[in-house]
C-alpha cells in the first residue's frame, strides 16, 4: 500500500529570502494560502 500524494513542500525562490540554518514559520491562512515567514530576521518581533 502506498501513500497518496507528496508530503513534501517546495517554496519557490526560497534562496532569495532565507539561508541554511534560518528558522522558517509556515502559516496556513483561512483562504487556503500558505505563508512562509523567516523567523530568523532581526526585528521580526
mmCIF file of the N, C-alpha and C atoms, coordinates in Angstrom:
data_MODEL
# 
_entry.id   MODEL 
# 
loop_
_atom_site.group_PDB 
_atom_site.id 
_atom_site.type_symbol 
_atom_site.label_atom_id 
_atom_site.label_alt_id 
_atom_site.label_comp_id 
_atom_site.label_asym_id 
_atom_site.label_entity_id 
_atom_site.label_seq_id 
_atom_site.pdbx_PDB_ins_code 
_atom_site.Cartn_x 
_atom_site.Cartn_y 
_atom_site.Cartn_z 
_atom_site.occupancy 
_atom_site.B_iso_or_equiv 
_atom_site.pdbx_formal_charge 
_atom_site.auth_seq_id 
_atom_site.auth_comp_id 
_atom_site.auth_asym_id 
_atom_site.auth_atom_id 
_atom_site.pdbx_PDB_model_num 
ATOM 1   N N  . UNK A 1 1  ? 0.853  -1.178 0.000  1.00 0.00 ? 1  UNK A N  1 
ATOM 2   C CA . UNK A 1 1  ? 0.000  0.000  0.000  1.00 0.00 ? 1  UNK A CA 1 
ATOM 3   C C  . UNK A 1 1  ? 0.902  1.245  0.000  1.00 0.00 ? 1  UNK A C  1 
ATOM 4   N N  . UNK A 1 2  ? 0.600  2.182  -0.841 1.00 0.00 ? 2  UNK A N  1 
ATOM 5   C CA . UNK A 1 2  ? 1.412  3.392  -0.944 1.00 0.00 ? 2  UNK A CA 1 
ATOM 6   C C  . UNK A 1 2  ? 0.667  4.583  -0.366 1.00 0.00 ? 2  UNK A C  1 
ATOM 7   N N  . UNK A 1 3  ? 1.429  5.622  -0.095 1.00 0.00 ? 3  UNK A N  1 
ATOM 8   C CA . UNK A 1 3  ? 0.835  6.871  0.382  1.00 0.00 ? 3  UNK A CA 1 
ATOM 9   C C  . UNK A 1 3  ? 0.195  7.602  -0.796 1.00 0.00 ? 3  UNK A C  1 
ATOM 10  N N  . UNK A 1 4  ? -0.794 8.405  -0.514 1.00 0.00 ? 4  UNK A N  1 
ATOM 11  C CA . UNK A 1 4  ? -1.435 9.200  -1.549 1.00 0.00 ? 4  UNK A CA 1 
ATOM 12  C C  . UNK A 1 4  ? -0.893 10.622 -1.476 1.00 0.00 ? 4  UNK A C  1 
ATOM 13  N N  . UNK A 1 5  ? -0.393 11.136 -2.588 1.00 0.00 ? 5  UNK A N  1 
ATOM 14  C CA . UNK A 1 5  ? 0.128  12.498 -2.618 1.00 0.00 ? 5  UNK A CA 1 
ATOM 15  C C  . UNK A 1 5  ? 1.586  12.570 -2.204 1.00 0.00 ? 5  UNK A C  1 
ATOM 16  N N  . UNK A 1 6  ? 2.110  13.764 -2.262 1.00 0.00 ? 6  UNK A N  1 
ATOM 17  C CA . UNK A 1 6  ? 3.509  14.022 -1.939 1.00 0.00 ? 6  UNK A CA 1 
ATOM 18  C C  . UNK A 1 6  ? 3.559  14.862 -0.673 1.00 0.00 ? 6  UNK A C  1 
ATOM 19  N N  . UNK A 1 7  ? 4.143  14.360 0.422  1.00 0.00 ? 7  UNK A N  1 
ATOM 20  C CA . UNK A 1 7  ? 4.126  15.085 1.691  1.00 0.00 ? 7  UNK A CA 1 
ATOM 21  C C  . UNK A 1 7  ? 5.117  16.245 1.765  1.00 0.00 ? 7  UNK A C  1 
ATOM 22  N N  . UNK A 1 8  ? 5.968  16.402 0.743  1.00 0.00 ? 8  UNK A N  1 
ATOM 23  C CA . UNK A 1 8  ? 6.977  17.462 0.779  1.00 0.00 ? 8  UNK A CA 1 
ATOM 24  C C  . UNK A 1 8  ? 6.394  18.795 0.328  1.00 0.00 ? 8  UNK A C  1 
ATOM 25  N N  . UNK A 1 9  ? 7.022  19.874 0.806  1.00 0.00 ? 9  UNK A N  1 
ATOM 26  C CA . UNK A 1 9  ? 6.646  21.227 0.401  1.00 0.00 ? 9  UNK A CA 1 
ATOM 27  C C  . UNK A 1 9  ? 7.876  21.876 -0.224 1.00 0.00 ? 9  UNK A C  1 
ATOM 28  N N  . UNK A 1 10 ? 7.709  22.507 -1.370 1.00 0.00 ? 10 UNK A N  1 
ATOM 29  C CA . UNK A 1 10 ? 8.796  23.209 -2.020 1.00 0.00 ? 10 UNK A CA 1 
ATOM 30  C C  . UNK A 1 10 ? 8.400  24.672 -2.140 1.00 0.00 ? 10 UNK A C  1 
ATOM 31  N N  . UNK A 1 11 ? 9.234  25.570 -1.599 1.00 0.00 ? 11 UNK A N  1 
ATOM 32  C CA . UNK A 1 11 ? 8.957  27.005 -1.656 1.00 0.00 ? 11 UNK A CA 1 
ATOM 33  C C  . UNK A 1 11 ? 9.804  27.600 -2.774 1.00 0.00 ? 11 UNK A C  1 
ATOM 34  N N  . UNK A 1 12 ? 9.157  28.046 -3.828 1.00 0.00 ? 12 UNK A N  1 
ATOM 35  C CA . UNK A 1 12 ? 9.857  28.595 -4.992 1.00 0.00 ? 12 UNK A CA 1 
ATOM 36  C C  . UNK A 1 12 ? 10.544 29.903 -4.614 1.00 0.00 ? 12 UNK A C  1 
ATOM 37  N N  . UNK A 1 13 ? 11.829 30.022 -4.960 1.00 0.00 ? 13 UNK A N  1 
ATOM 38  C CA . UNK A 1 13 ? 12.581 31.244 -4.706 1.00 0.00 ? 13 UNK A CA 1 
ATOM 39  C C  . UNK A 1 13 ? 13.025 31.428 -3.266 1.00 0.00 ? 13 UNK A C  1 
ATOM 40  N N  . UNK A 1 14 ? 13.041 30.368 -2.484 1.00 0.00 ? 14 UNK A N  1 
ATOM 41  C CA . UNK A 1 14 ? 13.378 30.468 -1.060 1.00 0.00 ? 14 UNK A CA 1 
ATOM 42  C C  . UNK A 1 14 ? 14.801 30.973 -0.836 1.00 0.00 ? 14 UNK A C  1 
ATOM 43  N N  . UNK A 1 15 ? 15.721 30.659 -1.734 1.00 0.00 ? 15 UNK A N  1 
ATOM 44  C CA . UNK A 1 15 ? 17.113 31.087 -1.573 1.00 0.00 ? 15 UNK A CA 1 
ATOM 45  C C  . UNK A 1 15 ? 17.254 32.603 -1.514 1.00 0.00 ? 15 UNK A C  1 
ATOM 46  N N  . UNK A 1 16 ? 16.317 33.329 -2.082 1.00 0.00 ? 16 UNK A N  1 
ATOM 47  C CA . UNK A 1 16 ? 16.369 34.794 -2.077 1.00 0.00 ? 16 UNK A CA 1 
ATOM 48  C C  . UNK A 1 16 ? 15.956 35.377 -0.725 1.00 0.00 ? 16 UNK A C  1 
ATOM 49  N N  . UNK A 1 17 ? 15.311 34.570 0.111  1.00 0.00 ? 17 UNK A N  1 
ATOM 50  C CA . UNK A 1 17 ? 14.755 35.069 1.370  1.00 0.00 ? 17 UNK A CA 1 
ATOM 51  C C  . UNK A 1 17 ? 15.313 34.407 2.619  1.00 0.00 ? 17 UNK A C  1 
ATOM 52  N N  . UNK A 1 18 ? 15.981 33.270 2.467  1.00 0.00 ? 18 UNK A N  1 
ATOM 53  C CA . UNK A 1 18 ? 16.456 32.536 3.636  1.00 0.00 ? 18 UNK A CA 1 
ATOM 54  C C  . UNK A 1 18 ? 17.798 31.875 3.337  1.00 0.00 ? 18 UNK A C  1 
ATOM 55  N N  . UNK A 1 19 ? 18.538 31.620 4.418  1.00 0.00 ? 19 UNK A N  1 
ATOM 56  C CA . UNK A 1 19 ? 19.826 30.942 4.329  1.00 0.00 ? 19 UNK A CA 1 
ATOM 57  C C  . UNK A 1 19 ? 19.750 29.639 5.119  1.00 0.00 ? 19 UNK A C  1 
ATOM 58  N N  . UNK A 1 20 ? 20.662 28.694 4.853  1.00 0.00 ? 20 UNK A N  1 
ATOM 59  C CA . UNK A 1 20 ? 20.677 27.470 5.658  1.00 0.00 ? 20 UNK A CA 1 
ATOM 60  C C  . UNK A 1 20 ? 20.805 27.814 7.141  1.00 0.00 ? 20 UNK A C  1 
ATOM 61  N N  . UNK A 1 21 ? 20.016 27.159 7.960  1.00 0.00 ? 21 UNK A N  1 
ATOM 62  C CA . UNK A 1 21 ? 20.032 27.396 9.398  1.00 0.00 ? 21 UNK A CA 1 
ATOM 63  C C  . UNK A 1 21 ? 18.975 28.369 9.872  1.00 0.00 ? 21 UNK A C  1 
ATOM 64  N N  . UNK A 1 22 ? 18.338 29.119 8.951  1.00 0.00 ? 22 UNK A N  1 
ATOM 65  C CA . UNK A 1 22 ? 17.256 30.015 9.355  1.00 0.00 ? 22 UNK A CA 1 
ATOM 66  C C  . UNK A 1 22 ? 16.058 29.211 9.825  1.00 0.00 ? 22 UNK A C  1 
ATOM 67  N N  . UNK A 1 23 ? 15.303 29.808 10.738 1.00 0.00 ? 23 UNK A N  1 
ATOM 68  C CA . UNK A 1 23 ? 14.061 29.196 11.219 1.00 0.00 ? 23 UNK A CA 1 
ATOM 69  C C  . UNK A 1 23 ? 12.920 29.795 10.405 1.00 0.00 ? 23 UNK A C  1 
ATOM 70  N N  . UNK A 1 24 ? 12.131 28.921 9.774  1.00 0.00 ? 24 UNK A N  1 
ATOM 71  C CA . UNK A 1 24 ? 11.002 29.372 8.973  1.00 0.00 ? 24 UNK A CA 1 
ATOM 72  C C  . UNK A 1 24 ? 9.700  28.982 9.658  1.00 0.00 ? 24 UNK A C  1 
ATOM 73  N N  . UNK A 1 25 ? 8.739  29.893 9.624  1.00 0.00 ? 25 UNK A N  1 
ATOM 74  C CA . UNK A 1 25 ? 7.409  29.610 10.161 1.00 0.00 ? 25 UNK A CA 1 
ATOM 75  C C  . UNK A 1 25 ? 6.457  29.459 8.986  1.00 0.00 ? 25 UNK A C  1 
ATOM 76  N N  . UNK A 1 26 ? 5.711  28.370 8.950  1.00 0.00 ? 26 UNK A N  1 
ATOM 77  C CA . UNK A 1 26 ? 4.710  28.135 7.918  1.00 0.00 ? 26 UNK A CA 1 
ATOM 78  C C  . UNK A 1 26 ? 3.341  28.380 8.534  1.00 0.00 ? 26 UNK A C  1 
ATOM 79  N N  . UNK A 1 27 ? 2.584  29.285 7.926  1.00 0.00 ? 27 UNK A N  1 
ATOM 80  C CA . UNK A 1 27 ? 1.281  29.675 8.470  1.00 0.00 ? 27 UNK A CA 1 
ATOM 81  C C  . UNK A 1 27 ? 0.218  29.451 7.399  1.00 0.00 ? 27 UNK A C  1 
ATOM 82  N N  . UNK A 1 28 ? -0.793 28.662 7.719  1.00 0.00 ? 28 UNK A N  1 
ATOM 83  C CA . UNK A 1 28 ? -1.909 28.432 6.803  1.00 0.00 ? 28 UNK A CA 1 
ATOM 84  C C  . UNK A 1 28 ? -2.980 29.476 7.075  1.00 0.00 ? 28 UNK A C  1 
ATOM 85  N N  . UNK A 1 29 ? -3.400 30.175 6.017  1.00 0.00 ? 29 UNK A N  1 
ATOM 86  C CA . UNK A 1 29 ? -4.444 31.182 6.159  1.00 0.00 ? 29 UNK A CA 1 
ATOM 87  C C  . UNK A 1 29 ? -5.809 30.536 5.969  1.00 0.00 ? 29 UNK A C  1 
ATOM 88  N N  . UNK A 1 30 ? -6.843 31.268 6.302  1.00 0.00 ? 30 UNK A N  1 
ATOM 89  C CA . UNK A 1 30 ? -8.196 30.746 6.158  1.00 0.00 ? 30 UNK A CA 1 
ATOM 90  C C  . UNK A 1 30 ? -8.641 30.594 4.714  1.00 0.00 ? 30 UNK A C  1 
ATOM 91  N N  . UNK A 1 31 ? -7.971 31.275 3.782  1.00 0.00 ? 31 UNK A N  1 
ATOM 92  C CA . UNK A 1 31 ? -8.378 31.192 2.380  1.00 0.00 ? 31 UNK A CA 1 
ATOM 93  C C  . UNK A 1 31 ? -7.489 30.256 1.555  1.00 0.00 ? 31 UNK A C  1 
ATOM 94  N N  . UNK A 1 32 ? -6.796 29.340 2.226  1.00 0.00 ? 32 UNK A N  1 
ATOM 95  C CA . UNK A 1 32 ? -6.041 28.301 1.531  1.00 0.00 ? 32 UNK A CA 1 
ATOM 96  C C  . UNK A 1 32 ? -4.618 28.661 1.139  1.00 0.00 ? 32 UNK A C  1 
ATOM 97  N N  . UNK A 1 33 ? -4.112 29.799 1.566  1.00 0.00 ? 33 UNK A N  1 
ATOM 98  C CA . UNK A 1 33 ? -2.731 30.166 1.260  1.00 0.00 ? 33 UNK A CA 1 
ATOM 99  C C  . UNK A 1 33 ? -1.800 29.657 2.347  1.00 0.00 ? 33 UNK A C  1 
ATOM 100 N N  . UNK A 1 34 ? -0.540 29.479 1.988  1.00 0.00 ? 34 UNK A N  1 
ATOM 101 C CA . UNK A 1 34 ? 0.490  29.097 2.938  1.00 0.00 ? 34 UNK A CA 1 
ATOM 102 C C  . UNK A 1 34 ? 1.537  30.195 2.944  1.00 0.00 ? 34 UNK A C  1 
ATOM 103 N N  . UNK A 1 35 ? 1.706  30.858 4.080  1.00 0.00 ? 35 UNK A N  1 
ATOM 104 C CA . UNK A 1 35 ? 2.690  31.924 4.215  1.00 0.00 ? 35 UNK A CA 1 
ATOM 105 C C  . UNK A 1 35 ? 3.970  31.340 4.792  1.00 0.00 ? 35 UNK A C  1 
ATOM 106 N N  . UNK A 1 36 ? 5.112  31.778 4.267  1.00 0.00 ? 36 UNK A N  1 
ATOM 107 C CA . UNK A 1 36 ? 6.406  31.355 4.781  1.00 0.00 ? 36 UNK A CA 1 
ATOM 108 C C  . UNK A 1 36 ? 7.085  32.600 5.347  1.00 0.00 ? 36 UNK A C  1 
ATOM 109 N N  . UNK A 1 37 ? 7.367  32.562 6.649  1.00 0.00 ? 37 UNK A N  1 
ATOM 110 C CA . UNK A 1 37 ? 7.960  33.709 7.340  1.00 0.00 ? 37 UNK A CA 1 
ATOM 111 C C  . UNK A 1 37 ? 9.333  33.302 7.857  1.00 0.00 ? 37 UNK A C  1 
ATOM 112 N N  . UNK A 1 38 ? 10.348 34.106 7.535  1.00 0.00 ? 38 UNK A N  1 
ATOM 113 C CA . UNK A 1 38 ? 11.692 33.852 8.030  1.00 0.00 ? 38 UNK A CA 1 
ATOM 114 C C  . UNK A 1 38 ? 11.759 34.402 9.445  1.00 0.00 ? 38 UNK A C  1 
ATOM 115 N N  . UNK A 1 39 ? 11.637 33.539 10.434 1.00 0.00 ? 39 UNK A N  1 
ATOM 116 C CA . UNK A 1 39 ? 11.630 33.950 11.847 1.00 0.00 ? 39 UNK A CA 1 
ATOM 117 C C  . UNK A 1 39 ? 13.018 34.279 12.355 1.00 0.00 ? 39 UNK A C  1 
ATOM 118 N N  . UNK A 1 40 ? 14.051 34.120 11.555 1.00 0.00 ? 40 UNK A N  1 
ATOM 119 C CA . UNK A 1 40 ? 15.395 34.441 11.972 1.00 0.00 ? 40 UNK A CA 1 
ATOM 120 C C  . UNK A 1 40 ? 15.777 35.895 11.691 1.00 0.00 ? 40 UNK A C  1 
ATOM 121 N N  . UNK A 1 41 ? 14.917 36.629 11.019 1.00 0.00 ? 41 UNK A N  1 
ATOM 122 C CA . UNK A 1 41 ? 15.242 38.023 10.697 1.00 0.00 ? 41 UNK A CA 1 
ATOM 123 C C  . UNK A 1 41 ? 15.193 38.892 11.939 1.00 0.00 ? 41 UNK A C  1 
ATOM 124 N N  . UNK A 1 42 ? 16.204 39.740 12.137 1.00 0.00 ? 42 UNK A N  1 
ATOM 125 C CA . UNK A 1 42 ? 16.178 40.639 13.292 1.00 0.00 ? 42 UNK A CA 1 
ATOM 126 C C  . UNK A 1 42 ? 15.047 41.650 13.154 1.00 0.00 ? 42 UNK A C  1 
ATOM 127 N N  . UNK A 1 43 ? 14.459 42.014 14.284 1.00 0.00 ? 43 UNK A N  1 
ATOM 128 C CA . UNK A 1 43 ? 13.372 42.988 14.274 1.00 0.00 ? 43 UNK A CA 1 
ATOM 129 C C  . UNK A 1 43 ? 12.024 42.415 13.916 1.00 0.00 ? 43 UNK A C  1 
ATOM 130 N N  . UNK A 1 44 ? 11.939 41.104 13.768 1.00 0.00 ? 44 UNK A N  1 
ATOM 131 C CA . UNK A 1 44 ? 10.655 40.486 13.412 1.00 0.00 ? 44 UNK A CA 1 
ATOM 132 C C  . UNK A 1 44 ? 9.641  40.621 14.533 1.00 0.00 ? 44 UNK A C  1 
ATOM 133 N N  . UNK A 1 45 ? 10.129 40.500 15.767 1.00 0.00 ? 45 UNK A N  1 
ATOM 134 C CA . UNK A 1 45 ? 9.216  40.564 16.921 1.00 0.00 ? 45 UNK A CA 1 
ATOM 135 C C  . UNK A 1 45 ? 9.261  41.955 17.519 1.00 0.00 ? 45 UNK A C  1 
# 
